[in-house]
Amino acid sequence: MKGRPKGGINKYWTAEEKLEIIKPIISFEKSSSQVTKETGISNGMISNWIKKYNEQGMEGLKNKRKPGNPLAKYSSKKNLTEIEQLQYENMKLRIENERLKKGYLVKGDGTVVVFKK
């Protein structure tokens, strides 16, 4: 069986760890298939790292943060202050506005989103 076990967590490498993994390939000490066998990392992922390193250097190996849900910090609290409540409403309206710009129609409390034709 290849890959992580079902329900397992994804592995993240720092830019320095990625460089240490691909360094033998870049310096022609080992082939990518040898590094794949030693590390258990797929050949495709290693190839992507090498490509990004060749194009952008260390910056290309850094992990990019995904924006996530902007409303999450408000939904976890039970009692919001007046300012937090206003910020929450403002954020909801901004999201709704962006969805409308992109052609989405939001029904009810926002759980149903329909694409306008």
C-alpha positions as CSV (number, residue, x, y, z in Angstrom):
1,M,0.0,0.0,0.0
2,K,1.4,3.4,-1.0
3,G,0.7,6.8,0.5
4,R,-0.4,7.6,4.0
5,P,-2.9,5.4,5.8
6,K,-6.6,6.3,5.6
7,G,-7.3,9.0,8.2
8,G,-3.6,9.9,8.6
9,I,-2.4,13.4,8.6
10,N,-0.5,15.1,5.7
11,K,3.3,15.6,6.1
12,Y,4.7,19.0,5.7
13,W,8.3,19.7,5.1
14,T,10.1,23.0,5.7
15,A,12.0,24.6,2.9
16,E,15.3,23.5,4.5
17,E,14.1,19.9,4.7
18,K,13.0,19.9,1.1
19,L,16.4,21.3,0.0
20,E,18.2,18.5,2.0
21,I,16.1,15.9,0.2
22,I,16.7,17.3,-3.3
23,K,20.3,18.3,-2.9
24,P,21.8,14.9,-3.9
25,I,19.7,15.0,-7.1
26,I,20.7,18.5,-8.0
27,S,24.4,17.8,-7.4
28,F,24.1,14.5,-9.5
29,E,25.1,12.3,-6.5
30,K,21.9,10.3,-6.7
31,S,19.0,9.7,-9.1
32,S,15.5,10.9,-8.2
33,S,14.4,7.2,-8.1
34,Q,17.0,6.5,-5.5
35,V,15.9,9.4,-3.3
36,T,12.3,8.3,-3.8
37,K,13.1,4.8,-2.5
38,E,15.1,6.2,0.5
39,T,12.6,8.8,1.6
40,G,9.3,7.3,0.5
41,I,8.3,10.6,-1.1
42,S,6.7,10.3,-4.5
43,N,8.8,11.0,-7.6
44,G,6.3,13.6,-8.7
45,M,6.5,15.6,-5.5
46,I,10.3,15.5,-5.6
47,S,10.2,16.6,-9.3
48,N,7.9,19.5,-8.3
49,W,10.3,20.6,-5.6
50,I,13.3,20.5,-8.0
51,K,11.4,22.5,-10.6
52,K,10.3,25.2,-8.1
53,Y,13.8,25.4,-6.7
54,N,15.3,25.9,-10.2
55,E,12.8,28.6,-11.0
56,Q,12.5,30.5,-7.7
57,G,15.3,29.2,-5.4
58,M,14.5,28.8,-1.7
59,E,11.4,30.9,-2.0
60,G,9.9,28.3,-4.3
61,L,10.3,25.6,-1.6
62,K,8.5,27.6,1.1
63,N,5.0,26.4,2.0
64,K,2.2,28.7,0.9
65,R,-0.5,29.4,3.6
66,K,-4.1,29.0,2.5
67,P,-6.4,31.8,3.7
68,G,-8.9,29.6,5.5
69,N,-12.4,30.6,6.7
70,P,-12.4,34.2,7.9
71,L,-15.6,33.7,10.0
72,A,-14.1,30.8,12.0
73,K,-12.7,33.0,14.8
74,Y,-16.2,34.4,15.4
75,S,-18.2,31.2,15.2
76,S,-16.2,29.5,18.0
77,K,-17.3,32.2,20.5
78,K,-20.6,32.0,22.3
79,N,-20.9,35.6,23.4
80,L,-19.5,38.2,21.0
81,T,-18.8,41.8,22.1
82,E,-20.6,44.5,20.2
83,I,-17.5,45.3,18.1
84,E,-16.9,41.6,17.3
85,Q,-20.6,41.2,16.3
86,L,-20.3,44.2,14.0
87,Q,-17.0,42.8,12.5
88,Y,-18.8,39.4,12.0
89,E,-21.7,41.0,10.2
90,N,-19.3,43.2,8.1
91,M,-17.3,40.1,7.1
92,K,-20.5,38.2,6.2
93,L,-21.7,41.1,4.0
94,R,-18.3,41.3,2.3
95,I,-18.3,37.6,1.5
96,E,-21.9,37.8,0.2
97,N,-20.9,40.8,-2.0
98,E,-17.9,38.9,-3.5
99,R,-20.2,35.9,-4.2
100,L,-22.7,38.1,-5.9
101,K,-19.9,39.6,-8.0
102,K,-18.9,36.1,-9.1
103,G,-22.5,35.2,-10.0
104,Y,-23.5,33.2,-7.0
105,L,-27.0,33.5,-5.5
106,V,-27.1,32.9,-1.8
107,K,-30.4,31.7,-0.3
108,G,-31.6,31.9,3.3
109,D,-28.8,31.9,5.9
110,G,-26.1,31.4,3.4
111,T,-25.9,27.6,3.6
112,V,-27.5,27.2,0.1
113,V,-25.5,28.7,-2.7
114,V,-26.8,28.6,-6.3
115,F,-24.9,29.6,-9.4
116,K,-26.9,32.2,-11.4
117,K,-27.3,31.3,-15.1
